[in-house]
Amino acid sequence: MMNVEGISTNLAKRIRKSAQDRESIEKLTEKELNKLEKLGGMLITIWDQEYPPILKKIYDPPILFYILGELKESDQYSIAIVGTRQPTNYGKVHAEKISMDLSRQGITIISGMARGIDSIAHNGAIKSGGRTIAVIGSGLDVIYPSENKKLFDKIAENGAVISEFTLGTKPDAQNFPRRNRIISGLSLGVIVIESGVTGGAMQTAAFALDQNREVFALPGNVGTRQSEGTNLLIQKSEAELLISAEDVIKELELKLKPVLGKNIPKQQIDLSLFEEKIINVLNSEPLQIDRIATLSNMTTSECLVNLLSLEFKGLVKQLPGKMFALL
């Protein structure tokens, strides 16, 4: 090549290096795709038909992403639920209830598979037989946090796990803002359930506002660190005050109509006299069984039997320390 007229020695070296680099990239790409295939995943690019149309419309959509599981047409009717990694019992109860209620309406739940609110939201969707999508800040072969391995597998079976990072990528801090823009980008709206003012959930809410998505926030007690962010969003009128899943459905009814129209009406649940007495004294704040027994004028053993019955009916949740709360 160096003897070709018009090509200097330096230019010849650059051409040769370019060819070697191209060959190296091709080998790395082939290796990456082989690893992804063994993992059971696939690669979706912005030019593929499977690429979510709603994500394509954001300012900086990922050119490609890795996926385990599958995307369905119904996933374009998704709501994101995000929040703190250290929720209060109040936050845990509402995160699960809202996730389950939305999921029962045919709405896909999206979150980031982090500890706390994210994991509760994913589990709520799975528990109610619905679909959920996790967007993670690491490679698909690096599960973070590690204790979420079972949840990771369940999400892949009941929806999809998505990442724009190459296999082997560790969950470094700089990855999560990029992840958060995809969480909001895939959703029609974002629900924030408990967050400090500088939490990652607040960042997701900011992305949602930039992407012209609806933002909802669960109000909390003044002075509670986990509610500082959500209360601030409401105070600044950047988020709709959220009490229940019904608020989301009313606000986004027209956009969600295709899935809401196919929803099977909820069955009326029959309660015994004793179960009604317990329901009347419970709320979203957990109560200890002895306190419930006193308020409902029942013995502790009678109370426990009926609480377990209500738990089977999906109306009550048991928490550690014989604490119970409404779902």
Residue pairs with C-beta under 8 A, 6 or more apart in sequence:
1 7
1 12
1 15
1 16
2 9
2 12
4 12
7 15
32 166
32 167
33 43
35 141
35 167
36 42
36 43
36 66
36 140
36 167
39 68
39 140
39 141
39 167
40 68
41 66
41 67
41 68
41 140
42 66
42 67
43 64
43 65
43 66
43 67
44 50
44 51
44 64
44 65
44 67
44 71
45 51
45 63
45 64
46 56
46 61
46 62
46 63
46 64
50 71
52 71
52 75
52 76
52 186
53 76
54 76
54 185
54 186
54 187
54 188
55 61
55 62
55 182
55 185
55 186
58 181
58 185
58 211
59 210
59 211
60 181
61 185
62 164
62 182
64 164
65 162
65 163
65 164
65 182
66 139
66 140
66 162
66 163
66 164
66 165
66 166
66 167
67 140
67 160
67 161
67 162
67 163
68 140
68 156
68 160
68 161
69 155
69 156
69 157
69 158
69 159
69 160
69 161
70 160
71 133
71 160
72 131
74 106
74 108
74 131
74 259
75 108
75 131
75 133
75 159
75 160
75 186
77 106
77 107
77 108
77 188
77 255
77 256
77 258
77 259
78 107
78 108
78 109
78 110
78 133
78 186
78 187
78 188
79 102
79 107
79 108
79 109
79 110
79 187
79 188
79 189
79 190
79 191
79 248
79 252
80 109
80 110
80 111
80 183
80 184
80 186
80 187
80 189
80 190
80 191
80 204
80 208
81 95
81 98
81 99
81 109
81 110
81 111
81 117
81 118
81 121
81 190
81 191
81 193
82 111
82 112
82 117
82 118
82 121
82 180
82 183
82 190
82 191
82 192
82 193
82 195
82 200
82 201
82 204
82 205
83 91
83 95
83 116
83 117
83 118
83 121
83 192
83 193
83 194
83 195
83 199
83 201
84 91
84 116
84 117
84 194
84 195
84 196
84 199
84 201
84 226
85 114
85 115
85 116
85 117
85 118
86 115
86 116
86 226
87 95
87 116
87 117
87 120
87 193
87 194
87 226
88 194
88 220
88 224
88 226
89 285
89 286
89 319
89 323
89 325
90 194
90 220
90 221
90 284
90 285
91 116
91 117
91 193
91 194
91 218
91 220
91 226
92 117
92 120
92 319
93 284
93 286
93 317
93 325
93 326
93 327
94 193
94 218
94 284
95 117
95 120
95 121
95 124
95 193
95 194
96 120
96 121
96 123
96 124
96 127
96 317
96 327
97 124
97 244
97 245
97 284
97 326
97 327
98 124
98 191
98 193
98 218
98 242
98 244
98 245
98 248
99 109
99 120
99 121
99 122
99 123
99 124
99 125
99 128
100 124
100 125
100 127
100 128
100 327
101 244
101 245
101 246
102 109
102 125
102 130
102 245
102 248
102 249
103 109
103 124
103 125
103 128
103 129
103 130
103 131
103 132
104 128
104 129
104 130
104 263
104 266
105 245
105 249
105 256
105 259
105 260
105 263
106 130
106 259
106 260
106 262
106 263
107 130
107 256
107 259
108 125
108 130
108 131
108 132
108 133
108 159
109 121
109 122
109 124
109 125
109 130
109 131
109 132
109 133
110 132
110 133
110 134
110 135
110 183
110 186
110 187
111 117
111 118
111 119
111 121
111 122
111 132
111 133
111 134
111 135
111 183
112 118
112 134
112 135
112 136
112 137
112 176
112 179
112 180
112 183
112 200
112 204
113 119
113 122
113 134
113 135
113 136
113 144
113 148
113 151
113 152
113 155
113 161
114 145
114 200
115 145
115 148
117 193
117 194
117 201
118 134
119 148
119 151
121 132
121 193
122 132
122 134
122 151
122 154
122 155
123 151
125 131
125 132
125 158
125 159
126 132
126 154
126 155
126 158
130 158
131 158
131 159
132 155
132 158
132 159
133 155
133 159
133 160
133 161
133 162
133 186
134 152
134 155
134 159
134 160
134 161
134 162
135 162
135 163
135 179
135 182
135 183
135 186
136 144
136 161
136 162
136 163
136 171
136 179
137 144
137 163
137 165
137 171
137 172
137 175
137 176
137 178
137 179
138 144
138 163
138 165
138 169
138 170
138 171
138 175
139 163
139 165
139 166
139 167
139 168
139 169
139 170
140 161
140 163
140 167
141 167
141 168
142 168
142 169
142 170
142 171
143 149
143 152
144 171
152 161
155 161
162 182
163 169
163 179
164 178
164 179
164 182
165 175
169 175
176 200
176 203
177 203
180 200
180 203
180 204
180 207
181 204
181 207
181 211
183 190
183 204
183 207
184 190
184 204
184 205
184 207
184 208
184 211
184 213
185 207
185 211
187 208
187 213
188 213
188 214
188 252
188 255
188 256
189 208
189 213
189 214
189 215
189 216
189 248
189 251
189 252
190 204
190 205
190 208
190 213
190 214
190 215
190 216
191 216
191 217
191 218
191 242
191 248
192 201
192 202
192 204
192 205
192 215
192 216
192 217
192 218
192 229
192 230
192 233
192 239
193 201
193 217
193 218
193 230
194 201
194 218
194 220
194 226
194 227
194 229
194 230
195 201
195 202
195 226
195 228
195 229
195 230
196 202
196 225
196 226
196 228
196 229
197 228
197 229
197 232
198 229
199 229
201 229
202 229
202 233
205 215
205 217
205 233
205 238
205 239
208 214
208 215
209 215
209 238
214 240
214 248
214 251
214 252
215 233
215 238
215 239
215 240
216 239
216 240
216 241
216 242
216 247
216 248
216 251
217 229
217 230
217 231
217 233
217 234
217 239
217 240
217 241
217 242
218 230
218 242
218 243
219 227
219 230
219 231
219 234
219 241
219 242
220 226
220 227
220 230
220 231
221 227
222 231
230 239
233 239
234 240
234 241
240 247
240 251
241 247
242 248
249 256
249 260
253 260
269 313
269 315
271 279
271 310
272 306
272 309
274 296
274 298
274 302
274 306
275 306
275 309
275 310
277 296
277 297
277 298
278 292
278 296
278 298
278 303
278 306
278 307
278 310
278 316
279 310
279 315
279 316
279 326
280 296
281 287
281 292
281 295
281 296
282 292
282 316
282 324
282 325
282 326
283 325
283 326
284 325
284 326
285 325
286 319
286 323
286 324
286 325
287 295
287 323
287 324
287 325
288 321
288 322
288 323
289 300
289 303
289 304
289 307
289 322
289 323
289 324
290 300
292 303
292 307
292 324
293 299
293 300
293 302
293 303
296 303
298 306
307 316
307 318
307 324
310 316
311 317
311 318
311 324
314 327
315 326
315 327
316 324
316 325
316 326
316 327
317 324
317 325
317 326
317 327
318 324
319 325
